[in-house]
Amino acid sequence: MPRLLPNAIAALAGVLAAANPAAAADASARMTYDVYVGGVRMLEVTSGVSLAGDRYDVGLSAHVVGIAATFSDWRSNVQSSGGLDGARVRPARNVVERINGDDARTTTITFLGGGRMDVEIVPSKKPKREQTIPPEKLVHAVDPLSGVVAILQALHLGAEACQGQVPVFDGRRLYRADLADGGTVTVEKSDLGMYGGSAQRCTVSLTPMVGDFNFGDERRNAKPTEYLQPSSRAPDQRVIDTWLASPGAGLPAVPVRIQSESPWGRVIVHLRAIQVGAS
């Protein structure tokens, strides 16, 4: 069960956590999502965003619910901040806190520029390591939440929002995210979510590039254990589908549904509520 929870939240973090600043230069919103794994509700996620001029701040909090909560009190908090330069984001800091009972770990990435990263893991049984991934591979790298801001910022500016490649760095691993625009499609209304109607489909394919792809900092084994399940569509990739739409009149465009695969079954994320002006 514990490995199920990071799997679901990582699938979510890759494509979640920002609202489209469509109404004004400054915007804020808060969304609530339910995460289902194999048809069972496992997580509740709250995501808030604040955009002010040339700066963004994004947060995501998740905790287990339902049957999963009888086995674990796992929860996670993620924060990202940085600057906006047109359709580009310039990440400054990313903090990921994971808590399971008395076990807590915080990973902080500070973006120093030029592909240089300062990564601090607390607590860690090992001395702080120097940057092991060459800076030239990380020059344009973003953390997962900042990557979503980039997609929706491009959408807001009228640019192609779901195309090209983005390097994504989570503190230990570098992925290549290939973005593919699936066009405008109709999302059928589900009893589990608040939205049904027209949406833009965006597919993110994550390819592991370089870094530590074993689970945990101290454990080592010959078989890597990753958060995301390899896709049957592309065995060397992890594929996440997201559908973007405005859930109501006057509301910004946000992810209304997200779908991926895990070793425990299909992961489906439904938007349950949105509140504008509350970050």
C-alpha positions in Angstrom: 0.0 0.0 0.0 2.7 2.7 0.8 4.1 2.5 -2.7 0.6 3.0 -4.2 0.4 6.4 -2.7 3.5 8.0 -4.3 2.5 6.4 -7.6 -0.8 8.2 -7.6 0.5 11.6 -6.4 3.4 11.5 -8.9 1.0 10.9 -11.8 -1.0 13.8 -10.5 2.0 16.2 -10.0 3.2 15.7 -13.5 0.1 17.5 -15.0 -1.7 19.2 -12.2 -1.6 22.4 -10.1 -2.2 25.6 -12.0 -5.1 27.7 -13.2 -5.0 29.6 -16.5 -4.7 33.4 -15.8 -7.2 34.2 -18.4 -9.1 37.1 -16.8 -6.2 39.4 -15.6 -2.5 39.7 -15.1 -3.0 38.7 -11.4 -5.1 35.6 -10.7 -5.6 33.0 -8.0 -7.7 29.9 -7.7 -8.0 26.8 -5.6 -9.1 23.4 -7.0 -10.1 20.1 -5.2 -9.4 16.8 -6.9 -10.2 13.2 -6.1 -7.8 10.5 -7.1 -9.1 7.0 -7.9 -6.8 4.0 -8.3 -8.3 0.8 -9.7 -11.7 2.3 -9.2 -11.2 3.1 -5.5 -11.0 6.6 -4.2 -7.5 6.9 -2.6 -6.5 10.5 -2.4 -7.9 14.0 -2.0 -5.8 16.7 -3.5 -6.1 20.5 -3.1 -4.2 22.7 -5.5 -3.8 26.4 -5.3 -2.1 28.9 -7.5 -1.3 32.6 -7.4 0.0 34.6 -10.4 1.0 38.2 -9.9 2.7 40.0 -12.8 5.9 38.2 -13.6 5.8 35.8 -10.6 3.9 32.5 -9.8 3.4 30.5 -6.6 1.8 27.1 -6.8 0.9 24.6 -4.1 -0.4 21.1 -3.9 -1.5 19.1 -0.8 -2.6 15.5 -0.8 -3.8 13.0 1.8 -5.1 9.5 1.8 -8.9 8.9 2.2 -11.3 6.0 2.4 -9.9 2.5 2.7 -6.3 3.7 2.2 -6.6 5.8 5.3 -7.1 2.7 7.4 -3.6 1.5 6.4 -1.7 4.7 6.3 -1.8 8.4 7.2 0.4 9.3 4.2 0.3 12.9 3.1 2.3 15.3 0.9 2.8 19.0 0.4 4.4 20.5 -2.7 5.3 24.1 -3.3 6.9 25.8 -6.4 7.7 29.4 -7.1 9.5 31.3 -9.8 9.2 34.0 -12.5 7.2 34.3 -15.7 8.8 35.5 -18.9 6.2 35.5 -21.6 5.3 31.8 -22.2 8.4 30.6 -20.3 8.7 29.9 -16.6 11.9 30.4 -14.6 11.6 28.1 -11.5 13.3 29.4 -8.4 12.4 26.9 -5.7 10.5 23.6 -5.3 9.8 21.9 -2.0 8.3 18.5 -1.6 7.3 17.2 1.8 6.2 13.6 2.3 4.9 12.4 5.7 3.9 8.8 6.7 3.3 8.4 10.4 6.5 9.5 12.2 8.5 9.3 9.0 8.9 12.6 7.2 11.2 13.7 4.4 11.6 17.1 2.7 13.3 17.6 -0.7 14.2 21.1 -1.6 15.4 22.1 -5.1 16.9 25.6 -5.5 17.4 26.6 -9.1 20.7 28.5 -9.3 20.8 29.2 -13.1 22.8 27.7 -15.9 21.6 24.2 -15.1 23.1 24.3 -11.6 20.8 22.9 -8.8 21.1 22.8 -5.1 19.2 19.7 -3.8 18.8 19.2 -0.1 17.1 16.1 1.4 16.2 16.2 5.1 16.7 14.0 6.9 19.3 12.0 4.9 21.5 9.2 6.2 24.1 10.2 3.6 26.3 13.4 3.4 25.0 16.0 1.1 26.0 15.0 -2.4 27.4 17.3 -5.1 25.3 17.7 -8.3 25.7 14.5 -10.2 23.7 15.3 -13.4 25.7 17.5 -15.7 24.5 21.1 -15.7 24.2 21.2 -19.5 21.4 18.5 -19.2 19.5 20.7 -16.7 19.7 24.2 -18.3 16.0 24.3 -19.2 14.8 21.8 -16.6 11.7 22.6 -14.5 10.1 20.9 -11.6 6.7 19.1 -12.3 4.5 21.9 -11.0 6.4 24.6 -12.8 6.0 22.6 -16.0 2.3 22.8 -15.7 2.4 26.6 -15.3 4.4 26.7 -18.5 1.7 24.8 -20.4 -1.1 26.9 -19.2 0.8 30.2 -19.5 1.3 29.3 -23.2 -2.4 28.5 -23.5 -3.2 31.9 -21.9 -1.0 33.8 -24.4 -2.5 32.0 -27.4 0.7 30.0 -28.1 0.8 26.3 -28.7 0.3 25.0 -25.2 0.9 21.3 -25.6 3.8 20.6 -27.9 7.5 20.1 -27.9 9.8 18.7 -25.2 10.4 19.8 -21.6 13.1 18.4 -19.3 11.6 17.7 -15.9 13.7 17.3 -12.8 12.4 16.0 -9.4 15.6 16.3 -7.4 17.1 12.9 -8.2 15.9 12.1 -11.7 15.7 13.8 -15.0 12.8 13.0 -17.4 12.1 14.2 -20.9 8.5 15.2 -21.2 7.1 15.0 -24.7 3.9 17.0 -25.1 1.3 16.1 -27.7 -1.9 18.1 -28.5 -4.8 15.7 -28.8 -7.2 18.4 -30.1 -10.6 19.3 -28.8 -12.6 16.4 -27.5 -15.8 15.8 -25.5 -15.4 14.7 -21.9 -18.4 12.6 -20.7 -19.8 13.9 -17.4 -18.9 11.4 -14.6 -20.7 11.1 -11.2 -17.2 11.4 -9.7 -16.4 14.8 -11.1 -18.0 18.2 -11.8 -17.3 18.6 -15.5 -18.6 17.3 -18.8 -18.3 18.9 -22.2 -15.6 20.2 -24.6 -12.0 20.0 -23.5 -8.5 20.2 -24.9 -6.7 16.9 -24.6 -2.9 17.0 -23.8 -0.7 13.9 -23.5 2.5 14.0 -21.6 5.0 11.2 -22.2 7.7 10.9 -19.6 11.0 9.2 -20.7 13.5 8.5 -18.0 16.8 10.1 -19.0 19.4 10.1 -16.2 19.5 10.0 -12.4 18.6 7.6 -9.6 15.6 5.6 -10.7 15.5 3.3 -7.6 12.9 3.9 -5.0 14.3 5.7 -1.9 17.7 7.2 -1.2 19.1 4.4 0.9 17.6 1.3 -0.6 19.4 -0.2 -3.6 18.4 -3.2 -5.7 18.9 -4.4 -9.2 15.3 -3.7 -10.3 14.3 -0.1 -10.4 10.9 0.7 -8.8 9.4 3.8 -10.3 6.4 5.9 -9.4 4.8 5.6 -12.9 3.9 2.5 -14.8 5.4 2.0 -18.3 2.7 2.5 -20.9 1.5 -0.2 -23.2 1.5 2.5 -25.9 5.2 3.1 -25.5 7.0 0.6 -23.2 9.9 3.0 -22.5 7.7 5.9 -21.5 5.2 6.8 -18.8 2.1 8.4 -20.4 -0.2 10.8 -18.6 -3.4 12.1 -20.4 -5.0 15.3 -19.2 -8.1 17.2 -20.3 -8.1 21.0 -19.9 -11.3 23.1 -19.8 -13.2 25.9 -18.1 -15.6 24.2 -15.7 -18.1 27.0 -15.8 -18.8 30.6 -16.9 -16.1 33.0 -15.7 -13.9 30.2 -14.4 -10.3 29.7 -15.7 -9.3 26.7 -17.7 -7.8 23.9 -15.5 -7.2 20.2 -15.7 -10.7 18.7 -15.3 -9.6 15.1 -15.7 -6.3 13.2 -15.6 -5.5 9.6 -16.4 -2.5 7.3 -16.2 -1.6 3.7 -15.3 -0.1 2.2 -12.2 0.8 -1.3 -11.1 -2.4 -1.3 -9.1 -4.7 -0.3 -11.9 -5.7 2.8 -13.8 -5.3 6.2 -12.0 -8.1 8.6 -12.8 -8.2 12.1 -11.3 -11.5 14.1 -11.3 -12.0 17.8 -10.6 -14.5 18.0 -7.8 -14.6 21.8 -7.0 -13.0 25.1 -7.9 -12.9 28.4 -6.2 -11.5 31.5 -7.9 -9.7 34.2 -5.9 -8.7 31.8 -3.1 -5.1 30.8 -3.2 
